[in-house]
Amino acid sequence: MFGQIIVFIFGSIIGSFLNVCIHRMPKSESVVWPRSHCPRCGKRIPGYDNIPFISFMLLKGRCRFCKEKISLRYPLVELITALLFLAFFTRYGLSYNFFFYLVLASALIIATFVDIRHRIIPDEVSIGGAIIGFILSSVRGFNLAPLSFSFRPMFSSLAGIIIGAGVIYLTGKLFDLIYFKLLKNPPINGESESMGGGDVKLLAMIGAFLGWPRALLAFFIAPFFGALVGIIILITKKDHTIPYGPFLALGALISIFWSDKILRFLIP
Protein backbone atom coordinates (compact mmCIF):
# COMPACT_ATOMS: atom_id res chain seq x y z
CA MET A 1 0.00 0.00 0.00
CA PHE A 2 2.82 2.42 0.83
CA GLY A 3 4.45 1.73 -2.53
CA GLN A 4 1.20 2.44 -4.36
CA ILE A 5 0.81 5.77 -2.56
CA ILE A 6 4.36 6.76 -3.52
CA VAL A 7 3.75 5.79 -7.15
CA PHE A 8 0.49 7.78 -7.21
CA ILE A 9 2.24 10.87 -5.82
CA PHE A 10 5.13 10.39 -8.25
CA GLY A 11 2.65 10.09 -11.13
CA SER A 12 0.89 13.31 -10.14
CA ILE A 13 4.22 15.15 -10.05
CA ILE A 14 5.10 13.85 -13.51
CA GLY A 15 1.60 14.87 -14.61
CA SER A 16 2.37 18.42 -13.47
CA PHE A 17 5.42 18.42 -15.74
CA LEU A 18 3.37 16.96 -18.61
CA ASN A 19 1.04 19.95 -18.26
CA VAL A 20 4.03 22.19 -18.94
CA CYS A 21 4.84 20.17 -22.06
CA ILE A 22 1.23 20.31 -23.24
CA HIS A 23 1.14 24.08 -22.84
CA ARG A 24 4.56 24.93 -24.26
CA MET A 25 5.33 22.38 -26.98
CA PRO A 26 2.77 23.73 -29.49
CA LYS A 27 4.39 27.15 -29.04
CA SER A 28 7.90 25.73 -29.58
CA GLU A 29 8.88 26.95 -26.11
CA SER A 30 11.34 25.30 -23.74
CA VAL A 31 9.73 22.90 -21.27
CA VAL A 32 12.43 23.47 -18.66
CA TRP A 33 12.90 27.26 -18.69
CA PRO A 34 11.53 29.66 -17.57
CA ARG A 35 9.89 28.31 -14.44
CA SER A 36 6.12 27.79 -14.31
CA HIS A 37 4.14 31.00 -14.59
CA CYS A 38 0.52 32.03 -15.08
CA PRO A 39 -0.21 32.07 -18.83
CA ARG A 40 -2.45 35.12 -18.38
CA CYS A 41 -0.71 37.52 -16.00
CA GLY A 42 2.80 36.09 -16.41
CA LYS A 43 3.49 35.93 -12.66
CA ARG A 44 5.83 33.14 -11.58
CA ILE A 45 3.99 30.37 -9.74
CA PRO A 46 5.55 29.71 -6.32
CA GLY A 47 6.26 26.12 -5.29
CA TYR A 48 3.44 26.02 -2.75
CA ASP A 49 0.96 26.88 -5.53
CA ASN A 50 2.28 24.10 -7.75
CA ILE A 51 1.42 21.07 -5.61
CA PRO A 52 -0.67 18.60 -7.68
CA PHE A 53 -4.39 18.59 -6.81
CA ILE A 54 -3.91 20.37 -3.46
CA SER A 55 -2.91 23.78 -4.84
CA PHE A 56 -5.79 23.75 -7.33
CA MET A 57 -8.30 23.08 -4.55
CA LEU A 58 -6.80 25.61 -2.12
CA LEU A 59 -6.78 28.29 -4.80
CA LYS A 60 -10.34 27.32 -5.79
CA GLY A 61 -9.20 26.92 -9.38
CA ARG A 62 -7.95 30.50 -9.77
CA CYS A 63 -4.58 32.21 -10.09
CA ARG A 64 -3.41 33.68 -6.81
CA PHE A 65 -2.42 36.95 -8.52
CA CYS A 66 -4.83 37.76 -11.34
CA LYS A 67 -7.74 35.59 -10.12
CA GLU A 68 -8.29 34.17 -13.59
CA LYS A 69 -9.62 30.62 -13.76
CA ILE A 70 -7.10 27.78 -14.00
CA SER A 71 -8.05 25.23 -16.64
CA LEU A 72 -9.46 21.95 -15.35
CA ARG A 73 -7.00 20.31 -17.70
CA TYR A 74 -4.23 20.75 -15.12
CA PRO A 75 -5.68 18.58 -12.32
CA LEU A 76 -7.16 16.22 -14.94
CA VAL A 77 -3.78 15.49 -16.51
CA GLU A 78 -2.25 15.04 -13.05
CA LEU A 79 -4.99 12.59 -12.09
CA ILE A 80 -4.83 10.59 -15.34
CA THR A 81 -1.04 10.34 -15.09
CA ALA A 82 -1.16 9.27 -11.44
CA LEU A 83 -3.81 6.61 -12.14
CA LEU A 84 -1.93 5.23 -15.14
CA PHE A 85 1.31 5.05 -13.17
CA LEU A 86 -0.56 3.23 -10.41
CA ALA A 87 -2.13 0.82 -12.90
CA PHE A 88 1.26 -0.02 -14.42
CA PHE A 89 2.78 -0.49 -10.97
CA THR A 90 -0.05 -2.80 -9.94
CA ARG A 91 0.41 -4.80 -13.16
CA TYR A 92 4.19 -4.96 -13.44
CA GLY A 93 5.60 -4.00 -10.04
CA LEU A 94 8.93 -2.20 -9.84
CA SER A 95 10.32 -3.73 -13.04
CA TYR A 96 11.73 -2.70 -16.40
CA ASN A 97 8.25 -3.00 -17.93
CA PHE A 98 6.91 -0.53 -15.37
CA PHE A 99 9.35 2.22 -16.36
CA PHE A 100 9.11 1.24 -20.04
CA TYR A 101 5.36 1.83 -20.14
CA LEU A 102 5.59 5.00 -18.04
CA VAL A 103 7.57 6.59 -20.86
CA LEU A 104 4.97 5.55 -23.43
CA ALA A 105 2.04 6.65 -21.25
CA SER A 106 3.61 10.07 -20.69
CA ALA A 107 4.09 10.56 -24.44
CA LEU A 108 0.51 9.47 -25.13
CA ILE A 109 -0.88 11.93 -22.57
CA ILE A 110 1.03 14.83 -24.12
CA ALA A 111 -0.04 13.83 -27.64
CA THR A 112 -3.68 13.45 -26.59
CA PHE A 113 -4.14 16.83 -24.94
CA VAL A 114 -2.11 18.77 -27.51
CA ASP A 115 -4.11 17.15 -30.32
CA ILE A 116 -7.42 17.96 -28.60
CA ARG A 117 -6.48 21.63 -28.23
CA HIS A 118 -4.39 22.35 -31.31
CA ARG A 119 -5.12 19.50 -33.76
CA ILE A 120 -1.41 18.70 -33.97
CA ILE A 121 0.93 16.14 -32.45
CA PRO A 122 4.44 17.51 -31.78
CA ASP A 123 7.24 15.72 -33.62
CA GLU A 124 9.21 15.80 -30.37
CA VAL A 125 6.61 13.39 -29.00
CA SER A 126 5.95 11.17 -32.02
CA ILE A 127 9.32 10.99 -33.79
CA GLY A 128 11.33 11.43 -30.60
CA GLY A 129 9.12 8.85 -28.90
CA ALA A 130 9.60 6.38 -31.76
CA ILE A 131 13.39 6.66 -31.40
CA ILE A 132 13.23 6.24 -27.63
CA GLY A 133 10.79 3.35 -27.97
CA PHE A 134 13.10 1.57 -30.41
CA ILE A 135 16.09 2.03 -28.08
CA LEU A 136 14.20 0.91 -24.97
CA SER A 137 12.71 -2.07 -26.81
CA SER A 138 16.16 -3.10 -28.04
CA VAL A 139 17.49 -3.06 -24.47
CA ARG A 140 14.97 -5.78 -23.71
CA GLY A 141 17.10 -8.08 -25.84
CA PHE A 142 19.90 -8.04 -23.27
CA ASN A 143 20.06 -10.88 -20.78
CA LEU A 144 22.72 -10.56 -18.09
CA ALA A 145 22.45 -14.12 -16.85
CA PRO A 146 23.69 -15.67 -19.03
CA LEU A 147 25.21 -12.75 -20.92
CA SER A 148 23.46 -12.76 -24.28
CA PHE A 149 21.50 -10.61 -26.69
CA SER A 150 18.35 -11.29 -28.67
CA PHE A 151 17.45 -9.31 -31.78
CA ARG A 152 13.77 -10.23 -31.55
CA PRO A 153 12.63 -7.16 -29.52
CA MET A 154 14.58 -4.88 -31.87
CA PHE A 155 13.00 -6.41 -34.98
CA SER A 156 9.54 -6.33 -33.39
CA SER A 157 9.95 -2.63 -32.59
CA LEU A 158 11.23 -1.80 -36.07
CA ALA A 159 8.37 -3.74 -37.64
CA GLY A 160 5.98 -1.89 -35.35
CA ILE A 161 7.27 1.46 -36.60
CA ILE A 162 6.99 0.49 -40.27
CA ILE A 163 3.68 -1.38 -40.09
CA GLY A 164 2.11 1.08 -37.65
CA ALA A 165 2.90 4.08 -39.83
CA GLY A 166 2.19 2.21 -43.06
CA VAL A 167 -1.24 0.86 -42.19
CA ILE A 168 -2.69 4.17 -41.03
CA TYR A 169 -1.09 6.08 -43.94
CA LEU A 170 -2.49 3.68 -46.56
CA THR A 171 -5.89 3.59 -44.87
CA GLY A 172 -6.08 7.37 -44.96
CA LYS A 173 -5.06 7.50 -48.62
CA LEU A 174 -7.62 4.82 -49.53
CA PHE A 175 -10.39 6.70 -47.73
CA ASP A 176 -9.41 9.98 -49.42
CA LEU A 177 -9.44 8.29 -52.83
CA ILE A 178 -12.91 6.86 -52.32
CA TYR A 179 -14.51 9.76 -50.44
CA PHE A 180 -13.02 12.77 -52.23
CA LYS A 181 -12.11 11.45 -55.69
CA LEU A 182 -14.57 8.67 -56.55
CA LEU A 183 -17.59 9.96 -54.61
CA LYS A 184 -16.61 13.59 -55.38
CA ASN A 185 -17.38 14.89 -51.88
CA PRO A 186 -16.14 18.41 -51.06
CA PRO A 187 -13.16 18.88 -48.72
CA ILE A 188 -14.01 18.91 -45.02
CA ASN A 189 -13.25 22.36 -43.59
CA GLY A 190 -10.98 22.96 -46.56
CA GLU A 191 -8.96 19.80 -45.89
CA SER A 192 -8.78 17.07 -48.53
CA GLU A 193 -6.88 14.62 -46.31
CA SER A 194 -8.72 12.61 -43.66
CA MET A 195 -5.64 11.39 -41.77
CA GLY A 196 -2.98 13.84 -40.66
CA GLY A 197 0.73 13.14 -40.69
CA GLY A 198 0.80 13.48 -36.90
CA ASP A 199 -1.45 10.42 -36.55
CA VAL A 200 0.83 8.43 -38.83
CA LYS A 201 3.88 9.29 -36.75
CA LEU A 202 2.00 8.67 -33.49
CA LEU A 203 1.10 5.11 -34.48
CA ALA A 204 4.71 4.61 -35.56
CA MET A 205 5.73 5.60 -32.02
CA ILE A 206 3.16 3.22 -30.54
CA GLY A 207 4.52 0.47 -32.76
CA ALA A 208 8.07 1.20 -31.57
CA PHE A 209 7.02 0.49 -27.99
CA LEU A 210 4.43 -2.26 -28.49
CA GLY A 211 5.61 -4.10 -31.59
CA TRP A 212 3.54 -4.60 -34.72
CA PRO A 213 0.80 -6.98 -33.44
CA ARG A 214 -0.32 -4.70 -30.60
CA ALA A 215 0.13 -1.60 -32.78
CA LEU A 216 -2.28 -3.14 -35.29
CA LEU A 217 -4.66 -3.96 -32.47
CA ALA A 218 -4.53 -0.33 -31.31
CA PHE A 219 -5.22 0.74 -34.90
CA PHE A 220 -8.37 -1.41 -35.09
CA ILE A 221 -9.59 -0.44 -31.61
CA ALA A 222 -9.31 3.32 -32.15
CA PRO A 223 -12.13 3.67 -34.75
CA PHE A 224 -14.76 2.26 -32.37
CA PHE A 225 -14.21 5.14 -29.94
CA GLY A 226 -13.59 7.63 -32.74
CA ALA A 227 -16.88 6.76 -34.44
CA LEU A 228 -18.85 7.24 -31.23
CA VAL A 229 -17.35 10.68 -30.56
CA GLY A 230 -17.61 11.56 -34.25
CA ILE A 231 -21.37 10.92 -34.26
CA ILE A 232 -21.83 13.16 -31.22
CA ILE A 233 -19.78 15.94 -32.86
CA LEU A 234 -21.74 15.64 -36.10
CA ILE A 235 -24.97 16.12 -34.18
CA THR A 236 -23.89 18.91 -31.84
CA LYS A 237 -21.23 20.92 -33.70
CA LYS A 238 -20.56 22.52 -37.05
CA ASP A 239 -16.89 21.52 -36.97
CA HIS A 240 -16.88 17.97 -38.30
CA THR A 241 -13.19 17.30 -37.77
CA ILE A 242 -12.03 15.36 -34.74
CA PRO A 243 -8.56 14.80 -33.32
CA TYR A 244 -7.68 11.15 -33.88
CA GLY A 245 -4.60 11.00 -31.67
CA PRO A 246 -6.58 10.50 -28.43
CA PHE A 247 -8.28 7.40 -29.88
CA LEU A 248 -4.98 5.90 -31.01
CA ALA A 249 -3.62 6.57 -27.51
CA LEU A 250 -6.66 4.89 -25.94
CA GLY A 251 -6.29 1.95 -28.33
CA ALA A 252 -2.64 1.61 -27.32
CA LEU A 253 -3.47 1.56 -23.60
CA ILE A 254 -6.21 -1.03 -24.11
CA SER A 255 -3.76 -3.09 -26.15
CA ILE A 256 -1.19 -2.97 -23.34
CA PHE A 257 -3.55 -4.21 -20.64
CA TRP A 258 -5.90 -6.51 -22.52
CA SER A 259 -4.26 -7.52 -25.82
CA ASP A 260 -3.83 -11.15 -24.74
CA LYS A 261 -7.51 -11.53 -23.85
CA ILE A 262 -8.66 -9.71 -26.99
CA LEU A 263 -6.46 -11.78 -29.29
CA ARG A 264 -7.52 -15.04 -27.59
CA PHE A 265 -11.16 -14.01 -28.13
CA LEU A 266 -10.57 -13.13 -31.79
CA ILE A 267 -8.29 -16.09 -32.50
CA PRO A 268 -9.46 -19.03 -30.34
Secondary structure, DSSP 8 states (H G I E B T S, - for coil): -HHHHHHHHHHHHHHHHHHHHHHHGGGT--SSSS--B-TTT--B--GGG-STTHHHHHTTTB-TTT--B--THHHHHHHHHHHHHHHHHHHH-SSHHHHHHHHHHHHHHHHHHHHHHHS---HHHHHHHHHHHHHHHHHTTEEETTEEE-SHHHHHHHHHHHHHHHHHHHHHHHHHIIIIIIS----BTTB--SS-HHHHHHHHHHHHHHHHHHHHHHHHHHHHHHHHHHHHHHHH-S------HHHHHHHHHHHHHHHHHHHHHH--
